[in-house]
Amino acid sequence: MILGEGGLDFDLNEEQTMLRDMVARFGADHYDPVKRLAYLRQDRGFAEENWKMLAETGLLAFALPEEAGGFGGRDADILATMEALGGFVAVEPVLATILLGMGILWEAGTEAQREELIALTLAGERFPALALYEHQGRFDSKAVRAQAVTDPAGTRISGVKQLVLGGAFATDLIVAARLSDGGDIGLFIVDKQAEGVSSTDYRLADGSFASDICFDNAPAQAMTRGEDALNIVLDRARLAICAELVGLADLMFRQTLDYMKTRKQFGMPLGAFQALQHRMADCYTLVELSRSQLYRAAGSGSGDSVQRAAAIIGAKAYISESAMQVGEEAIQFHGGIGVTEELMVGQAFKRVMTLVMLLGDADYEVDQYIGMTALS
């Protein structure tokens, strides 16, 4: 897949095909419904040995540019990787640690911070997490009340962050806070084990971990950029969520299609009933239209930042609604077993329910899209 001034080529190039196939092989070798549940039951919600394996193969570098030792960090690289991860309902914290945590380190970190933390993250030894959202702001990344105060003794942060993805096992917290001298939003690195940091950890619908974290005069290191870096990383993370949702929707559709061919009612396969065929055709259409919206959003990368953000947030609203509809249909076709954890369909739908609410639900995203495109 080539994104550029010449338009959009829907075929993966050689490197992207290799990346997708490496991820798919990892899923085929290490995942089934039983294994996935076993990974979720581990202390961090994923298997540490699997994370180390991804690190050793270099796959964790897919979202970094080549100058940082990555695969390129292009939208197409992210799409290929995240859609493949959705195809087997991966539990590894790629979104939390790589797209958000390491992404903000690359965009806003000093040279020293990058050198210290990015290499260790790629080696699977550090887990940076972005602490951004607060209760009163819901999905608004600008509604930040946490305060950063700098004096001769250093910088300290006070405030409360909610829904910190990967916060339960994070080693480093990247915190958005208001600067005391001007009120702008700055970014700061805080050691998770530092004095003044306390965490309440919980699991989301899909079994992954998130945390509410309180900072009480916690020592912090300032980063080089603030809100502009946040916007870049959040757009990229939303695009990654869209790609994972497409992979999940495609998985649920394919497994349901197989079920329709083998499950019999009144002596006939379910797939022989015309009304059910029509509903499956609608699901197929939703999956393919979602993939088109994903590519359209990725293809907006060469435009201005507002146009790109609007395309991505609009795509997330559409793909979220479509993935939910495909999942609901898949569960209806399977019947009661569809909501159990015995089938990957049920596990995939829980992941969909989690992703559609991250970084903004559909109502928020539609409102944002309207606001961004109203003057264009």
BAFI-26003 format. One record per residue (C-alpha): residue number from 1; residue in one letter; x, y, z. Coordinates in steps of 0.001 Angstrom, whole numbers. Layout:
% BAFI-26003
NODE resi resn    east   north      up
NODE  NUM    A       X       Y       Z
...
***
This chain:
% BAFI-26003
NODE resi resn    east   north      up
NODE    1    M       0       0       0
NODE    2    I    1512    3321   -1080
NODE    3    L     197    6590     263
NODE    4    G    1401    9690   -1493
NODE    5    E     755   12537   -3877
NODE    6    G     -12   10095   -6645
NODE    7    G   -3001    8741   -4757
NODE    8    L   -3614    5485   -2972
NODE    9    D   -2416    2082   -4145
NODE   10    F   -4418    -563   -2274
NODE   11    D   -1754   -3251   -2725
NODE   12    L     728   -3746     112
NODE   13    N    4349   -3268    -870
NODE   14    E    6923   -5969    -101
NODE   15    E    7858   -4628    3345
NODE   16    Q    4250   -4169    4430
NODE   17    T    3340   -7652    3212
NODE   18    M    6225   -9064    5242
NODE   19    L    5096   -7090    8297
NODE   20    R    1490   -8283    7988
NODE   21    D    2555  -11878    7415
NODE   22    M    4895  -11845   10429
NODE   23    V    2065  -10674   12659
NODE   24    A    -356  -13194   11161
NODE   25    R    2119  -16049   11718
NODE   26    F    2560  -14979   15323
NODE   27    G   -1211  -15151   15793
NODE   28    A   -1531  -18515   14061
NODE   29    D    1226  -20015   16214
NODE   30    H     227  -18580   19593
NODE   31    Y   -3511  -17894   19602
NODE   32    D   -6782  -19769   19974
NODE   33    P   -9734  -19004   22284
NODE   34    V   -8296  -21014   25187
NODE   35    K   -4756  -19639   24909
NODE   36    R   -6024  -16075   24654
NODE   37    L   -8022  -16410   27877
NODE   38    A   -4952  -17838   29593
NODE   39    Y   -2925  -14795   28509
NODE   40    L   -5581  -12443   29877
NODE   41    R   -5496  -14156   33275
NODE   42    Q   -1826  -13351   33728
NODE   43    D    -856  -10492   36038
NODE   44    R    -396   -7968   33228
NODE   45    G   -3207   -9238   31027
NODE   46    F    -803  -10647   28444
NODE   47    A    2002  -13212   28243
NODE   48    E    5379  -11674   28973
NODE   49    E    7137  -14298   26843
NODE   50    N    5014  -13343   23833
NODE   51    W    5868   -9670   24292
NODE   52    K    9566  -10551   24448
NODE   53    M    9158  -12598   21286
NODE   54    L    7625   -9642   19445
NODE   55    A   10496   -7477   20692
NODE   56    E   13128   -9948   19501
NODE   57    T   11624  -10093   16005
NODE   58    G   11666   -6277   15800
NODE   59    L    7900   -6055   15299
NODE   60    L    7484   -3533   18114
NODE   61    A    9321    -991   15945
NODE   62    F    6617    -940   13250
NODE   63    A    5343    2516   14281
NODE   64    L    8742    4247   14364
NODE   65    P   10437    6004   11429
NODE   66    E   13522    4457    9927
NODE   67    E   15854    7028   11504
NODE   68    A   14721    5722   14889
NODE   69    G   15402    2124   13921
NODE   70    G   11788    1411   12985
NODE   71    F    9987     -58    9995
NODE   72    G    8969    3380    8747
NODE   73    G    6088    4491   10943
NODE   74    R    3940    5281    7909
NODE   75    D     166    5009    8052
NODE   76    A     323    1956    5820
NODE   77    D    2690     183    8233
NODE   78    I     297     863   11094
NODE   79    L   -2699    -353    9071
NODE   80    A   -1007   -3593    8036
NODE   81    T      84   -4390   11590
NODE   82    M   -3040   -3408   13499
NODE   83    E   -5509   -5067   11115
NODE   84    A   -3489   -8271   11409
NODE   85    L   -3532   -8006   15220
NODE   86    G   -7308   -7572   15141
NODE   87    G   -7527  -10726   13042
NODE   88    F   -6671  -12888   16063
NODE   89    V   -7821  -10535   18889
NODE   90    A   -4320   -9870   20217
NODE   91    V   -3990   -9045   23922
NODE   92    E    -491   -7538   23741
NODE   93    P    -507   -3819   24725
NODE   94    V     487   -2525   21303
NODE   95    L   -1943     388   21406
NODE   96    A   -1124    1423   24980
NODE   97    T    2642     913   24980
NODE   98    I    3736    1378   21361
NODE   99    L    1238    3707   19671
NODE  100    L     509    5940   22684
NODE  101    G    3389    5528   25118
NODE  102    M    6361    5174   22798
NODE  103    G    4672    7342   20174
NODE  104    I    4619   10340   22485
NODE  105    L    8208    9643   23560
NODE  106    W    9297    9883   19937
NODE  107    E    7262   12996   19167
NODE  108    A    7981   14975   22357
NODE  109    G   10962   13457   24152
NODE  110    T   14377   15049   24458
NODE  111    E   17298   13242   22850
NODE  112    A   18296   11870   26239
NODE  113    Q   14755   10683   26995
NODE  114    R   14477    9007   23604
NODE  115    E   17827    7269   23949
NODE  116    E   17043    6038   27438
NODE  117    L   13469    4840   27012
NODE  118    I   12732    3991   23384
NODE  119    A   15426    1325   23047
NODE  120    L   14312    -303   26291
NODE  121    T   10685    -198   25169
NODE  122    L   11556   -1872   21866
NODE  123    A   13437   -4512   23854
NODE  124    G   10286   -5221   25844
NODE  125    E   11782   -4003   29127
NODE  126    R    9961    -676   29636
NODE  127    F    6270     142   29356
NODE  128    P    5536    3840   28854
NODE  129    A    1884    4886   29211
NODE  130    L     111    8119   28283
NODE  131    A   -1802    9713   31184
NODE  132    L   -4029   12263   29453
NODE  133    Y   -7747   12184   30176
NODE  134    E   -9472   13502   33296
NODE  135    H  -12941   12910   34712
NODE  136    Q  -14398   16349   33994
NODE  137    G  -13133   16377   30407
NODE  138    R  -14305   12923   29261
NODE  139    F  -12781   12615   25759
NODE  140    D  -11529   16208   25472
NODE  141    S   -7717   16149   25419
NODE  142    K   -7657   19909   26080
NODE  143    A   -9663   19653   29334
NODE  144    V   -6561   19259   31496
NODE  145    R   -6511   20493   35090
NODE  146    A   -3436   18665   36350
NODE  147    Q    -778   21228   37254
NODE  148    A    2974   21207   36703
NODE  149    V    4938   23515   38996
NODE  150    T    8616   24212   38409
NODE  151    D   10939   25707   41008
NODE  152    P   14676   25485   41742
NODE  153    A   14135   22017   43208
NODE  154    G   12639   20704   39950
NODE  155    T    9216   20069   38390
NODE  156    R    6353   18454   40264
NODE  157    I    2884   17406   39094
NODE  158    S    -417   17239   40926
NODE  159    G   -3727   15973   39533
NODE  160    V   -5763   12883   38722
NODE  161    K   -5850   11005   35411
NODE  162    Q   -8385    8364   34437
NODE  163    L   -8458    5509   31934
NODE  164    V   -4685    5316   31569
NODE  165    L   -4256    2382   29185
NODE  166    G   -1530      63   30408
NODE  167    G   -1205    2050   33618
NODE  168    A   -1302   -1079   35778
NODE  169    F    2043   -2345   34462
NODE  170    A    3545     933   33240
NODE  171    T    7130    1780   34177
NODE  172    D    6975    5373   32945
NODE  173    L    3984    7706   32851
NODE  174    I    3815   10508   30298
NODE  175    V    1534   13070   31858
NODE  176    A    -280   16006   30248
NODE  177    A    -401   18945   32691
NODE  178    R    -929   22694   32653
NODE  179    L    2176   24810   32992
NODE  180    S    2096   27129   35977
NODE  181    D    3707   30003   34062
NODE  182    G    1310   30227   31119
NODE  183    G   -1423   27682   31318
NODE  184    D    -396   25801   28154
NODE  185    I    -445   22009   28124
NODE  186    G    2958   20431   28602
NODE  187    L    4107   16809   28673
NODE  188    F    6153   15317   31492
NODE  189    I    7699   11939   32290
NODE  190    V    6997   10553   35760
NODE  191    D    8463    7347   37169
NODE  192    K    5535    5066   38056
NODE  193    Q    7284    4140   41331
NODE  194    A    8030    7738   42315
NODE  195    E    6817    9192   45582
NODE  196    G    3448   10890   45185
NODE  197    V    2118    8461   42538
NODE  198    S    -768    6142   43421
NODE  199    S   -2787    3945   41089
NODE  200    T   -6192    2248   41066
NODE  201    D   -6096    -540   38493
NODE  202    Y   -9043   -2269   36822
NODE  203    R   -9923   -4342   33803
NODE  204    L  -11937   -3151   30828
NODE  205    A  -14637   -5154   29021
NODE  206    D  -12071   -7021   26923
NODE  207    G   -9935   -7973   29942
NODE  208    S   -7159   -5450   29298
NODE  209    F   -5896   -3195   32076
NODE  210    A   -6426     518   32642
NODE  211    S   -5838    2723   35672
NODE  212    D   -6892    5879   37440
NODE  213    I   -3699    7524   38662
NODE  214    C   -3278   10244   41271
NODE  215    F    -238   12540   41248
NODE  216    D     462   14330   44513
NODE  217    N    3431   16623   44021
NODE  218    A    5173   13881   42051
NODE  219    P    8635   14621   40580
NODE  220    A    8656   14918   36772
NODE  221    Q   10906   15555   33781
NODE  222    A    9741   18065   31185
NODE  223    M    9501   17018   27530
NODE  224    T   10120   19245   24514
NODE  225    R    6609   19568   23068
NODE  226    G    3020   19645   24241
NODE  227    E    -365   19825   22561
NODE  228    D     928   19610   18979
NODE  229    A    2695   16317   19740
NODE  230    L    -425   15021   21495
NODE  231    N   -2563   15708   18423
NODE  232    I    -183   13799   16157
NODE  233    V     -89   10784   18465
NODE  234    L   -3846   10716   19083
NODE  235    D   -4577   10848   15341
NODE  236    R   -2185    7956   14776
NODE  237    A   -3724    5975   17654
NODE  238    R   -7251    6524   16312
NODE  239    L   -6112    5289   12916
NODE  240    A   -4624    2211   14604
NODE  241    I   -7913    1591   16425
NODE  242    C   -9765    1819   13099
NODE  243    A   -7446    -778   11571
NODE  244    E   -7818   -3136   14522
NODE  245    L  -11607   -2769   14377
NODE  246    V  -11576   -3710   10679
NODE  247    G   -9523   -6803   11524
NODE  248    L  -11930   -7729   14315
NODE  249    A  -15019   -7191   12147
NODE  250    D  -13509   -9297    9378
NODE  251    L  -12736  -12080   11873
NODE  252    M  -16288  -12074   13270
NODE  253    F  -17763  -12103    9751
NODE  254    R  -15575  -14976    8531
NODE  255    Q  -16180  -17140   11590
NODE  256    T  -19915  -16528   11360
NODE  257    L  -19903  -17391    7661
NODE  258    D  -18205  -20716    8450
NODE  259    Y  -20779  -21369   11176
NODE  260    M  -23643  -20639    8777
NODE  261    K  -22333  -23315    6415
NODE  262    T  -22217  -26048    9049
NODE  263    R  -24985  -25288   11595
NODE  264    K  -28266  -26876   10532
NODE  265    Q  -31862  -25968   11316
NODE  266    F  -34838  -27925    9932
NODE  267    G  -32377  -30204    8155
NODE  268    M  -30741  -27345    6225
NODE  269    P  -27610  -25229    6808
NODE  270    L  -28427  -21795    8177
NODE  271    G  -26753  -20310    5139
NODE  272    A  -29434  -21791    2906
NODE  273    F  -32096  -19406    4247
NODE  274    Q  -32400  -16355    2015
NODE  275    A  -33232  -13890    4795
NODE  276    L  -30024  -14853    6622
NODE  277    Q  -28053  -14599    3391
NODE  278    H  -29225  -10998    3046
NODE  279    R  -28106  -10178    6575
NODE  280    M  -24703  -11749    5965
NODE  281    A  -24402   -9760    2739
NODE  282    D  -25076   -6600    4754
NODE  283    C  -22309   -7576    7183
NODE  284    Y  -19882   -8172    4325
NODE  285    T  -20746   -4744    2937
NODE  286    L  -20107   -3111    6315
NODE  287    V  -16685   -4759    6587
NODE  288    E  -15638   -3661    3111
NODE  289    L  -16996    -134    3499
NODE  290    S  -15144     110    6805
NODE  291    R  -11931    -923    5084
NODE  292    S  -12543    1757    2452
NODE  293    Q  -13055    4381    5164
NODE  294    L   -9819    3212    6792
NODE  295    Y   -7854    3602    3559
NODE  296    R   -9464    6967    2891
NODE  297    A   -8385    8209    6316
NODE  298    A   -4858    6893    5807
NODE  299    G   -4731    8469    2370
NODE  300    S   -5352   11875    3902
NODE  301    G   -1878   11869    5450
NODE  302    S    -417   14301    2916
NODE  303    G   -3120   16927    3542
NODE  304    D   -3210   19585    6235
NODE  305    S   -3474   18506    9871
NODE  306    V   -7135   19515   10284
NODE  307    Q   -8191   17651    7152
NODE  308    R   -6270   14568    8304
NODE  309    A   -7733   14699   11820
NODE  310    A  -11256   15076   10424
NODE  311    A  -10839   12113    8070
NODE  312    I   -9511    9902   10858
NODE  313    I  -12098   10829   13472
NODE  314    G  -14888   10455   10913
NODE  315    A  -13555    7038    9956
NODE  316    K  -13456    5940   13579
NODE  317    A  -17102    6952   14072
NODE  318    Y  -18215    4984   11002
NODE  319    I  -16014    1942   11587
NODE  320    S  -16999    1758   15264
NODE  321    E  -20706    1647   14436
NODE  322    S  -20119    -893   11661
NODE  323    A  -17972   -3200   13811
NODE  324    M  -20609   -3124   16552
NODE  325    Q  -23327   -4041   14052
NODE  326    V  -21279   -6902   12581
NODE  327    G  -20555   -8161   16083
NODE  328    E  -24185   -8027   17147
NODE  329    E  -25219   -9934   14045
NODE  330    A  -22475  -12520   14596
NODE  331    I  -23657  -13135   18155
NODE  332    Q  -27295  -13406   17070
NODE  333    F  -26416  -15986   14416
NODE  334    H  -24401  -18051   16912
NODE  335    G  -27121  -17848   19563
NODE  336    G  -26299  -18131   23267
NODE  337    I  -22842  -19583   22667
NODE  338    G  -21916  -16393   20815
NODE  339    V  -21597  -14414   24049
NODE  340    T  -19496  -17044   25794
NODE  341    E  -15722  -17086   25938
NODE  342    E  -15554  -20456   24219
NODE  343    L  -15655  -18805   20802
NODE  344    M  -13341  -16144   19467
NODE  345    V  -16441  -14301   18217
NODE  346    G  -17488  -13495   21775
NODE  347    Q  -13967  -12459   22756
NODE  348    A  -13647  -10312   19626
NODE  349    F  -16916   -8522   20355
NODE  350    K  -15697   -7578   23843
NODE  351    R  -12579   -6098   22273
NODE  352    V  -14769   -4160   19825
NODE  353    M  -16871   -2774   22699
NODE  354    T  -13685   -1542   24362
NODE  355    L  -12085       1   21276
NODE  356    V  -15147    1947   20153
NODE  357    M  -15075    3874   23452
NODE  358    L  -11362    4665   23473
NODE  359    L  -10293    8243   22650
NODE  360    G  -13957    9119   22049
NODE  361    D  -17270    7375   21475
NODE  362    A  -19247    7670   18225
NODE  363    D  -21340   10651   19402
NODE  364    Y  -18229   12610   20390
NODE  365    E  -16489   11728   17129
NODE  366    V  -19436   12758   14955
NODE  367    D  -19635   16104   16781
NODE  368    Q  -15904   16624   16285
NODE  369    Y  -16122   15698   12612
NODE  370    I  -18951   18172   12039
NODE  371    G  -16999   20909   13790
NODE  372    M  -13835   20215   11780
NODE  373    T  -15588   20134    8402
NODE  374    A  -18207   22873    8928
NODE  375    L  -15979   25620    7494
NODE  376    S  -14408   23583    4705
***
